[in-house]
Amino acid sequence: MNVTSFINGLAFFLVFVGALNWGLVGALDYNLVAIILGDGTIFATVLYVVIGIAALYIGYVHYIGFKETK
């Protein structure tokens, strides 16, 4: 397993966790991250930032891939 595939897999997993959390918040008003890591803690904040960076990374990777196929 090379580093790029590991980063891609990790980013995908983080974005999946973020999307699942937002789905739970929207549908059930249940914030899983806040329940596990604490509401407003530094750990929850760091996780939210890391998930946001992962989403930007996934978007960038897909944009580059889309751009190369044209």
PDB file of N, CA, C and O in Angstrom:
ATOM      1  N   MET A   1       0.848  -1.174   0.000  1.00  0.00           N
ATOM      2  CA  MET A   1       0.000   0.000   0.000  1.00  0.00           C
ATOM      3  C   MET A   1       0.896   1.240   0.000  1.00  0.00           C
ATOM      4  O   MET A   1       1.762   1.396   0.861  1.00  0.00           O
ATOM      5  N   ASN A   2       0.674   2.109  -0.970  1.00  0.00           N
ATOM      6  CA  ASN A   2       1.502   3.308  -1.007  1.00  0.00           C
ATOM      7  C   ASN A   2       0.839   4.440  -0.220  1.00  0.00           C
ATOM      8  O   ASN A   2      -0.315   4.340   0.196  1.00  0.00           O
ATOM      9  N   VAL A   3       1.592   5.503  -0.032  1.00  0.00           N
ATOM     10  CA  VAL A   3       1.156   6.613   0.804  1.00  0.00           C
ATOM     11  C   VAL A   3      -0.059   7.307   0.199  1.00  0.00           C
ATOM     12  O   VAL A   3      -0.980   7.677   0.928  1.00  0.00           O
ATOM     13  N   THR A   4      -0.079   7.489  -1.106  1.00  0.00           N
ATOM     14  CA  THR A   4      -1.185   8.185  -1.750  1.00  0.00           C
ATOM     15  C   THR A   4      -2.501   7.436  -1.566  1.00  0.00           C
ATOM     16  O   THR A   4      -3.524   8.053  -1.270  1.00  0.00           O
ATOM     17  N   SER A   5      -2.490   6.138  -1.735  1.00  0.00           N
ATOM     18  CA  SER A   5      -3.735   5.384  -1.566  1.00  0.00           C
ATOM     19  C   SER A   5      -4.183   5.404  -0.108  1.00  0.00           C
ATOM     20  O   SER A   5      -5.383   5.412   0.169  1.00  0.00           O
ATOM     21  N   PHE A   6      -3.232   5.413   0.829  1.00  0.00           N
ATOM     22  CA  PHE A   6      -3.584   5.508   2.246  1.00  0.00           C
ATOM     23  C   PHE A   6      -4.235   6.857   2.542  1.00  0.00           C
ATOM     24  O   PHE A   6      -5.258   6.910   3.224  1.00  0.00           O
ATOM     25  N   ILE A   7      -3.657   7.942   2.040  1.00  0.00           N
ATOM     26  CA  ILE A   7      -4.212   9.279   2.256  1.00  0.00           C
ATOM     27  C   ILE A   7      -5.584   9.389   1.615  1.00  0.00           C
ATOM     28  O   ILE A   7      -6.503   9.946   2.216  1.00  0.00           O
ATOM     29  N   ASN A   8      -5.736   8.865   0.402  1.00  0.00           N
ATOM     30  CA  ASN A   8      -7.040   8.892  -0.259  1.00  0.00           C
ATOM     31  C   ASN A   8      -8.087   8.126   0.546  1.00  0.00           C
ATOM     32  O   ASN A   8      -9.210   8.601   0.717  1.00  0.00           O
ATOM     33  N   GLY A   9      -7.726   6.952   1.036  1.00  0.00           N
ATOM     34  CA  GLY A   9      -8.651   6.153   1.842  1.00  0.00           C
ATOM     35  C   GLY A   9      -9.013   6.841   3.150  1.00  0.00           C
ATOM     36  O   GLY A   9     -10.174   6.842   3.559  1.00  0.00           O
ATOM     37  N   LEU A  10      -8.021   7.422   3.800  1.00  0.00           N
ATOM     38  CA  LEU A  10      -8.258   8.132   5.049  1.00  0.00           C
ATOM     39  C   LEU A  10      -9.154   9.348   4.816  1.00  0.00           C
ATOM     40  O   LEU A  10     -10.083   9.594   5.585  1.00  0.00           O
ATOM     41  N   ALA A  11      -8.874  10.102   3.761  1.00  0.00           N
ATOM     42  CA  ALA A  11      -9.698  11.278   3.444  1.00  0.00           C
ATOM     43  C   ALA A  11     -11.129  10.861   3.141  1.00  0.00           C
ATOM     44  O   ALA A  11     -12.071  11.502   3.607  1.00  0.00           O
ATOM     45  N   PHE A  12     -11.303   9.799   2.370  1.00  0.00           N
ATOM     46  CA  PHE A  12     -12.647   9.307   2.065  1.00  0.00           C
ATOM     47  C   PHE A  12     -13.373   8.898   3.340  1.00  0.00           C
ATOM     48  O   PHE A  12     -14.549   9.220   3.509  1.00  0.00           O
ATOM     49  N   PHE A  13     -12.700   8.203   4.228  1.00  0.00           N
ATOM     50  CA  PHE A  13     -13.302   7.775   5.486  1.00  0.00           C
ATOM     51  C   PHE A  13     -13.718   8.980   6.326  1.00  0.00           C
ATOM     52  O   PHE A  13     -14.816   9.000   6.882  1.00  0.00           O
ATOM     53  N   LEU A  14     -12.851   9.979   6.418  1.00  0.00           N
ATOM     54  CA  LEU A  14     -13.172  11.170   7.212  1.00  0.00           C
ATOM     55  C   LEU A  14     -14.363  11.923   6.634  1.00  0.00           C
ATOM     56  O   LEU A  14     -15.229  12.386   7.376  1.00  0.00           O
ATOM     57  N   VAL A  15     -14.409  12.044   5.315  1.00  0.00           N
ATOM     58  CA  VAL A  15     -15.546  12.716   4.678  1.00  0.00           C
ATOM     59  C   VAL A  15     -16.818  11.901   4.899  1.00  0.00           C
ATOM     60  O   VAL A  15     -17.885  12.475   5.113  1.00  0.00           O
ATOM     61  N   PHE A  16     -16.722  10.590   4.851  1.00  0.00           N
ATOM     62  CA  PHE A  16     -17.869   9.727   5.128  1.00  0.00           C
ATOM     63  C   PHE A  16     -18.373   9.936   6.555  1.00  0.00           C
ATOM     64  O   PHE A  16     -19.577  10.059   6.779  1.00  0.00           O
ATOM     65  N   VAL A  17     -17.460   9.975   7.510  1.00  0.00           N
ATOM     66  CA  VAL A  17     -17.831  10.213   8.909  1.00  0.00           C
ATOM     67  C   VAL A  17     -18.500  11.578   9.050  1.00  0.00           C
ATOM     68  O   VAL A  17     -19.508  11.708   9.745  1.00  0.00           O
ATOM     69  N   GLY A  18     -17.945  12.591   8.397  1.00  0.00           N
ATOM     70  CA  GLY A  18     -18.541  13.922   8.450  1.00  0.00           C
ATOM     71  C   GLY A  18     -19.931  13.954   7.847  1.00  0.00           C
ATOM     72  O   GLY A  18     -20.839  14.567   8.408  1.00  0.00           O
ATOM     73  N   ALA A  19     -20.105  13.301   6.716  1.00  0.00           N
ATOM     74  CA  ALA A  19     -21.415  13.263   6.070  1.00  0.00           C
ATOM     75  C   ALA A  19     -22.420  12.496   6.925  1.00  0.00           C
ATOM     76  O   ALA A  19     -23.574  12.907   7.047  1.00  0.00           O
ATOM     77  N   LEU A  20     -21.991  11.396   7.511  1.00  0.00           N
ATOM     78  CA  LEU A  20     -22.865  10.627   8.401  1.00  0.00           C
ATOM     79  C   LEU A  20     -23.272  11.477   9.595  1.00  0.00           C
ATOM     80  O   LEU A  20     -24.440  11.477   9.984  1.00  0.00           O
ATOM     81  N   ASN A  21     -22.327  12.199  10.179  1.00  0.00           N
ATOM     82  CA  ASN A  21     -22.626  13.051  11.321  1.00  0.00           C
ATOM     83  C   ASN A  21     -23.630  14.141  10.947  1.00  0.00           C
ATOM     84  O   ASN A  21     -24.575  14.398  11.692  1.00  0.00           O
ATOM     85  N   TRP A  22     -23.424  14.785   9.788  1.00  0.00           N
ATOM     86  CA  TRP A  22     -24.362  15.823   9.356  1.00  0.00           C
ATOM     87  C   TRP A  22     -25.749  15.241   9.079  1.00  0.00           C
ATOM     88  O   TRP A  22     -26.763  15.885   9.349  1.00  0.00           O
ATOM     89  N   GLY A  23     -25.788  14.037   8.548  1.00  0.00           N
ATOM     90  CA  GLY A  23     -27.074  13.379   8.330  1.00  0.00           C
ATOM     91  C   GLY A  23     -27.803  13.122   9.642  1.00  0.00           C
ATOM     92  O   GLY A  23     -29.013  13.320   9.740  1.00  0.00           O
ATOM     93  N   LEU A  24     -27.058  12.680  10.643  1.00  0.00           N
ATOM     94  CA  LEU A  24     -27.657  12.449  11.958  1.00  0.00           C
ATOM     95  C   LEU A  24     -28.127  13.752  12.600  1.00  0.00           C
ATOM     96  O   LEU A  24     -29.185  13.798  13.228  1.00  0.00           O
ATOM     97  N   VAL A  25     -27.335  14.805  12.437  1.00  0.00           N
ATOM     98  CA  VAL A  25     -27.733  16.107  12.985  1.00  0.00           C
ATOM     99  C   VAL A  25     -29.001  16.600  12.303  1.00  0.00           C
ATOM    100  O   VAL A  25     -29.921  17.081  12.965  1.00  0.00           O
ATOM    101  N   GLY A  26     -29.050  16.481  10.994  1.00  0.00           N
ATOM    102  CA  GLY A  26     -30.212  16.960  10.262  1.00  0.00           C
ATOM    103  C   GLY A  26     -31.469  16.150  10.514  1.00  0.00           C
ATOM    104  O   GLY A  26     -32.556  16.710  10.658  1.00  0.00           O
ATOM    105  N   ALA A  27     -31.329  14.848  10.566  1.00  0.00           N
ATOM    106  CA  ALA A  27     -32.499  13.980  10.677  1.00  0.00           C
ATOM    107  C   ALA A  27     -32.969  13.793  12.120  1.00  0.00           C
ATOM    108  O   ALA A  27     -34.169  13.758  12.391  1.00  0.00           O
ATOM    109  N   LEU A  28     -32.022  13.674  13.030  1.00  0.00           N
ATOM    110  CA  LEU A  28     -32.379  13.299  14.406  1.00  0.00           C
ATOM    111  C   LEU A  28     -31.910  14.284  15.467  1.00  0.00           C
ATOM    112  O   LEU A  28     -32.143  14.072  16.657  1.00  0.00           O
ATOM    113  N   ASP A  29     -31.249  15.363  15.045  1.00  0.00           N
ATOM    114  CA  ASP A  29     -30.647  16.316  15.985  1.00  0.00           C
ATOM    115  C   ASP A  29     -29.720  15.594  16.966  1.00  0.00           C
ATOM    116  O   ASP A  29     -29.758  15.830  18.173  1.00  0.00           O
ATOM    117  N   TYR A  30     -28.886  14.707  16.412  1.00  0.00           N
ATOM    118  CA  TYR A  30     -27.992  13.852  17.190  1.00  0.00           C
ATOM    119  C   TYR A  30     -26.573  14.032  16.652  1.00  0.00           C
ATOM    120  O   TYR A  30     -26.246  13.520  15.581  1.00  0.00           O
ATOM    121  N   ASN A  31     -25.730  14.756  17.388  1.00  0.00           N
ATOM    122  CA  ASN A  31     -24.361  15.020  16.960  1.00  0.00           C
ATOM    123  C   ASN A  31     -23.444  13.951  17.546  1.00  0.00           C
ATOM    124  O   ASN A  31     -23.042  14.035  18.706  1.00  0.00           O
ATOM    125  N   LEU A  32     -23.120  12.957  16.745  1.00  0.00           N
ATOM    126  CA  LEU A  32     -22.317  11.823  17.196  1.00  0.00           C
ATOM    127  C   LEU A  32     -20.909  12.243  17.621  1.00  0.00           C
ATOM    128  O   LEU A  32     -20.382  11.735  18.611  1.00  0.00           O
ATOM    129  N   VAL A  33     -20.304  13.162  16.881  1.00  0.00           N
ATOM    130  CA  VAL A  33     -18.949  13.621  17.220  1.00  0.00           C
ATOM    131  C   VAL A  33     -18.956  14.297  18.583  1.00  0.00           C
ATOM    132  O   VAL A  33     -18.081  14.035  19.408  1.00  0.00           O
ATOM    133  N   ALA A  34     -19.935  15.164  18.830  1.00  0.00           N
ATOM    134  CA  ALA A  34     -20.017  15.861  20.118  1.00  0.00           C
ATOM    135  C   ALA A  34     -20.273  14.884  21.261  1.00  0.00           C
ATOM    136  O   ALA A  34     -19.777  15.080  22.371  1.00  0.00           O
ATOM    137  N   ILE A  35     -21.035  13.846  20.996  1.00  0.00           N
ATOM    138  CA  ILE A  35     -21.316  12.863  22.043  1.00  0.00           C
ATOM    139  C   ILE A  35     -20.071  12.045  22.363  1.00  0.00           C
ATOM    140  O   ILE A  35     -19.798  11.758  23.529  1.00  0.00           O
ATOM    141  N   ILE A  36     -19.318  11.669  21.337  1.00  0.00           N
ATOM    142  CA  ILE A  36     -18.129  10.846  21.558  1.00  0.00           C
ATOM    143  C   ILE A  36     -16.970  11.667  22.123  1.00  0.00           C
ATOM    144  O   ILE A  36     -16.309  11.242  23.070  1.00  0.00           O
ATOM    145  N   LEU A  37     -16.724  12.847  21.540  1.00  0.00           N
ATOM    146  CA  LEU A  37     -15.547  13.636  21.927  1.00  0.00           C
ATOM    147  C   LEU A  37     -15.857  14.787  22.877  1.00  0.00           C
ATOM    148  O   LEU A  37     -14.940  15.426  23.392  1.00  0.00           O
ATOM    149  N   GLY A  38     -17.123  15.054  23.110  1.00  0.00           N
ATOM    150  CA  GLY A  38     -17.509  16.160  23.982  1.00  0.00           C
ATOM    151  C   GLY A  38     -17.898  17.374  23.162  1.00  0.00           C
ATOM    152  O   GLY A  38     -17.276  17.677  22.144  1.00  0.00           O
ATOM    153  N   ASP A  39     -18.922  18.057  23.611  1.00  0.00           N
ATOM    154  CA  ASP A  39     -19.424  19.217  22.887  1.00  0.00           C
ATOM    155  C   ASP A  39     -18.522  20.421  23.130  1.00  0.00           C
ATOM    156  O   ASP A  39     -18.359  20.859  24.269  1.00  0.00           O
ATOM    157  N   GLY A  40     -17.942  20.951  22.071  1.00  0.00           N
ATOM    158  CA  GLY A  40     -17.100  22.140  22.168  1.00  0.00           C
ATOM    159  C   GLY A  40     -15.691  21.890  22.677  1.00  0.00           C
ATOM    160  O   GLY A  40     -14.982  22.842  23.001  1.00  0.00           O
ATOM    161  N   THR A  41     -15.267  20.632  22.755  1.00  0.00           N
ATOM    162  CA  THR A  41     -13.915  20.347  23.216  1.00  0.00           C
ATOM    163  C   THR A  41     -12.917  20.571  22.088  1.00  0.00           C
ATOM    164  O   THR A  41     -13.294  20.651  20.919  1.00  0.00           O
ATOM    165  N   ILE A  42     -11.668  20.669  22.441  1.00  0.00           N
ATOM    166  CA  ILE A  42     -10.602  20.857  21.446  1.00  0.00           C
ATOM    167  C   ILE A  42     -10.536  19.638  20.522  1.00  0.00           C
ATOM    168  O   ILE A  42     -10.222  19.772  19.340  1.00  0.00           O
ATOM    169  N   PHE A  43     -10.829  18.461  21.054  1.00  0.00           N
ATOM    170  CA  PHE A  43     -10.787  17.240  20.245  1.00  0.00           C
ATOM    171  C   PHE A  43     -11.852  17.265  19.149  1.00  0.00           C
ATOM    172  O   PHE A  43     -11.583  16.903  18.003  1.00  0.00           O
ATOM    173  N   ALA A  44     -13.057  17.692  19.509  1.00  0.00           N
ATOM    174  CA  ALA A  44     -14.127  17.790  18.519  1.00  0.00           C
ATOM    175  C   ALA A  44     -13.796  18.853  17.482  1.00  0.00           C
ATOM    176  O   ALA A  44     -14.018  18.651  16.288  1.00  0.00           O
ATOM    177  N   THR A  45     -13.264  19.981  17.936  1.00  0.00           N
ATOM    178  CA  THR A  45     -12.901  21.054  17.011  1.00  0.00           C
ATOM    179  C   THR A  45     -11.830  20.598  16.034  1.00  0.00           C
ATOM    180  O   THR A  45     -11.925  20.868  14.837  1.00  0.00           O
ATOM    181  N   VAL A  46     -10.812  19.909  16.534  1.00  0.00           N
ATOM    182  CA  VAL A  46      -9.741  19.402  15.670  1.00  0.00           C
ATOM    183  C   VAL A  46     -10.314  18.406  14.662  1.00  0.00           C
ATOM    184  O   VAL A  46      -9.952  18.439  13.486  1.00  0.00           O
ATOM    185  N   LEU A  47     -11.196  17.530  15.107  1.00  0.00           N
ATOM    186  CA  LEU A  47     -11.786  16.560  14.184  1.00  0.00           C
ATOM    187  C   LEU A  47     -12.593  17.259  13.104  1.00  0.00           C
ATOM    188  O   LEU A  47     -12.507  16.883  11.936  1.00  0.00           O
ATOM    189  N   TYR A  48     -13.376  18.271  13.469  1.00  0.00           N
ATOM    190  CA  TYR A  48     -14.142  19.016  12.467  1.00  0.00           C
ATOM    191  C   TYR A  48     -13.216  19.673  11.440  1.00  0.00           C
ATOM    192  O   TYR A  48     -13.508  19.663  10.244  1.00  0.00           O
ATOM    193  N   VAL A  49     -12.107  20.242  11.903  1.00  0.00           N
ATOM    194  CA  VAL A  49     -11.155  20.876  10.985  1.00  0.00           C
ATOM    195  C   VAL A  49     -10.508  19.834  10.082  1.00  0.00           C
ATOM    196  O   VAL A  49     -10.361  20.067   8.882  1.00  0.00           O
ATOM    197  N   VAL A  50     -10.120  18.694  10.633  1.00  0.00           N
ATOM    198  CA  VAL A  50      -9.498  17.630   9.835  1.00  0.00           C
ATOM    199  C   VAL A  50     -10.483  17.097   8.801  1.00  0.00           C
ATOM    200  O   VAL A  50     -10.095  16.817   7.667  1.00  0.00           O
ATOM    201  N   ILE A  51     -11.751  16.953   9.177  1.00  0.00           N
ATOM    202  CA  ILE A  51     -12.760  16.495   8.220  1.00  0.00           C
ATOM    203  C   ILE A  51     -12.931  17.524   7.111  1.00  0.00           C
ATOM    204  O   ILE A  51     -13.080  17.156   5.945  1.00  0.00           O
ATOM    205  N   GLY A  52     -12.912  18.803   7.455  1.00  0.00           N
ATOM    206  CA  GLY A  52     -13.005  19.856   6.443  1.00  0.00           C
ATOM    207  C   GLY A  52     -11.832  19.839   5.482  1.00  0.00           C
ATOM    208  O   GLY A  52     -12.014  20.006   4.277  1.00  0.00           O
ATOM    209  N   ILE A  53     -10.630  19.639   6.003  1.00  0.00           N
ATOM    210  CA  ILE A  53      -9.438  19.540   5.153  1.00  0.00           C
ATOM    211  C   ILE A  53      -9.535  18.315   4.253  1.00  0.00           C
ATOM    212  O   ILE A  53      -9.168  18.374   3.079  1.00  0.00           O
ATOM    213  N   ALA A  54     -10.029  17.202   4.800  1.00  0.00           N
ATOM    214  CA  ALA A  54     -10.209  15.986   3.995  1.00  0.00           C
ATOM    215  C   ALA A  54     -11.199  16.226   2.865  1.00  0.00           C
ATOM    216  O   ALA A  54     -11.004  15.743   1.749  1.00  0.00           O
ATOM    217  N   ALA A  55     -12.262  16.973   3.154  1.00  0.00           N
ATOM    218  CA  ALA A  55     -13.247  17.274   2.112  1.00  0.00           C
ATOM    219  C   ALA A  55     -12.628  18.131   1.014  1.00  0.00           C
ATOM    220  O   ALA A  55     -12.878  17.902  -0.169  1.00  0.00           O
ATOM    221  N   LEU A  56     -11.828  19.109   1.396  1.00  0.00           N
ATOM    222  CA  LEU A  56     -11.135  19.930   0.397  1.00  0.00           C
ATOM    223  C   LEU A  56     -10.179  19.078  -0.433  1.00  0.00           C
ATOM    224  O   LEU A  56     -10.086  19.250  -1.649  1.00  0.00           O
ATOM    225  N   TYR A  57      -9.474  18.167   0.219  1.00  0.00           N
ATOM    226  CA  TYR A  57      -8.545  17.273  -0.481  1.00  0.00           C
ATOM    227  C   TYR A  57      -9.278  16.392  -1.480  1.00  0.00           C
ATOM    228  O   TYR A  57      -8.855  16.267  -2.630  1.00  0.00           O
ATOM    229  N   ILE A  58     -10.388  15.774  -1.041  1.00  0.00           N
ATOM    230  CA  ILE A  58     -11.176  14.920  -1.936  1.00  0.00           C
ATOM    231  C   ILE A  58     -11.699  15.737  -3.119  1.00  0.00           C
ATOM    232  O   ILE A  58     -11.656  15.277  -4.260  1.00  0.00           O
ATOM    233  N   GLY A  59     -12.183  16.926  -2.852  1.00  0.00           N
ATOM    234  CA  GLY A  59     -12.655  17.794  -3.925  1.00  0.00           C
ATOM    235  C   GLY A  59     -11.556  18.133  -4.907  1.00  0.00           C
ATOM    236  O   GLY A  59     -11.779  18.125  -6.118  1.00  0.00           O
ATOM    237  N   TYR A  60     -10.370  18.432  -4.400  1.00  0.00           N
ATOM    238  CA  TYR A  60      -9.231  18.756  -5.254  1.00  0.00           C
ATOM    239  C   TYR A  60      -8.822  17.556  -6.096  1.00  0.00           C
ATOM    240  O   TYR A  60      -8.606  17.689  -7.300  1.00  0.00           O
ATOM    241  N   VAL A  61      -8.716  16.400  -5.481  1.00  0.00           N
ATOM    242  CA  VAL A  61      -8.312  15.181  -6.196  1.00  0.00           C
ATOM    243  C   VAL A  61      -9.321  14.855  -7.300  1.00  0.00           C
ATOM    244  O   VAL A  61      -8.933  14.492  -8.410  1.00  0.00           O
ATOM    245  N   HIS A  62     -10.590  14.983  -6.998  1.00  0.00           N
ATOM    246  CA  HIS A  62     -11.605  14.696  -8.008  1.00  0.00           C
ATOM    247  C   HIS A  62     -11.620  15.759  -9.101  1.00  0.00           C
ATOM    248  O   HIS A  62     -11.876  15.442 -10.263  1.00  0.00           O
ATOM    249  N   TYR A  63     -11.352  17.001  -8.753  1.00  0.00           N
ATOM    250  CA  TYR A  63     -11.289  18.063  -9.753  1.00  0.00           C
ATOM    251  C   TYR A  63     -10.128  17.811 -10.712  1.00  0.00           C
ATOM    252  O   TYR A  63     -10.287  17.942 -11.926  1.00  0.00           O
ATOM    253  N   ILE A  64      -8.973  17.455 -10.180  1.00  0.00           N
ATOM    254  CA  ILE A  64      -7.800  17.167 -11.012  1.00  0.00           C
ATOM    255  C   ILE A  64      -8.089  15.964 -11.894  1.00  0.00           C
ATOM    256  O   ILE A  64      -7.759  15.980 -13.079  1.00  0.00           O
ATOM    257  N   GLY A  65      -8.701  14.915 -11.339  1.00  0.00           N
ATOM    258  CA  GLY A  65      -9.046  13.731 -12.126  1.00  0.00           C
ATOM    259  C   GLY A  65     -10.035  14.052 -13.224  1.00  0.00           C
ATOM    260  O   GLY A  65      -9.915  13.545 -14.339  1.00  0.00           O
ATOM    261  N   PHE A  66     -11.017  14.897 -12.917  1.00  0.00           N
ATOM    262  CA  PHE A  66     -12.013  15.305 -13.911  1.00  0.00           C
ATOM    263  C   PHE A  66     -11.359  16.144 -14.987  1.00  0.00           C
ATOM    264  O   PHE A  66     -11.677  16.003 -16.168  1.00  0.00           O
ATOM    265  N   LYS A  67     -10.458  17.005 -14.595  1.00  0.00           N
ATOM    266  CA  LYS A  67      -9.779  17.896 -15.534  1.00  0.00           C
ATOM    267  C   LYS A  67      -8.905  17.098 -16.507  1.00  0.00           C
ATOM    268  O   LYS A  67      -8.806  17.441 -17.685  1.00  0.00           O
ATOM    269  N   GLU A  68      -8.270  16.025 -16.000  1.00  0.00           N
ATOM    270  CA  GLU A  68      -7.387  15.216 -16.844  1.00  0.00           C
ATOM    271  C   GLU A  68      -8.144  14.363 -17.838  1.00  0.00           C
ATOM    272  O   GLU A  68      -7.578  13.974 -18.860  1.00  0.00           O
ATOM    273  N   THR A  69      -9.402  14.058 -17.575  1.00  0.00           N
ATOM    274  CA  THR A  69     -10.179  13.219 -18.495  1.00  0.00           C
ATOM    275  C   THR A  69     -10.741  14.003 -19.673  1.00  0.00           C
ATOM    276  O   THR A  69     -11.184  13.407 -20.655  1.00  0.00           O
ATOM    277  N   LYS A  70     -10.729  15.319 -19.593  1.00  0.00           N
ATOM    278  CA  LYS A  70     -11.237  16.136 -20.689  1.00  0.00           C
ATOM    279  C   LYS A  70     -10.241  16.234 -21.820  1.00  0.00           C
ATOM    280  O   LYS A  70     -10.513  16.888 -22.826  1.00  0.00           O
TER     281      LYS A  70
END
